[in-house]
């Protein structure tokens, strides 16, 4: 029994985590058991998530299985982009300069700031009353 080689990677953005599996195929993409276009309905989210495949011209080489959770649609699309970049690097290390130059391998460190005690939000203060 021959097993087709797969390349797996994890990507993160904000509170979102994405696990990607690349398998040699025709370009079919599945996210959490749903079709890619229905999971990421807007074109901007689709472009964000698939940017590494477009820049390396490997979009029709793989069938992609994506498992993502946490965060919102933008965070999940960013996490998918990060995971795809890492999986492509696992597939072919010569793609590294191209992916690095585009900034796809850098984990975006921006997170939600925590709420502080004595105020209603991270930076918002309670209304000041002079009298």
Secondary structure, 3 states (H helix, E strand, C coil): CCCCCEEEEEEEECCEEEEEEEEECCCCEEECCEEHHHHCCCHHHHHHHHHHHHHHCCCCCEEEEEEEECCCHHHHHHHHHHHHHHHHHHHCHHHHHHHHHHCCCCCCCCCCCCCCCCCCCCCCCCCCCCC
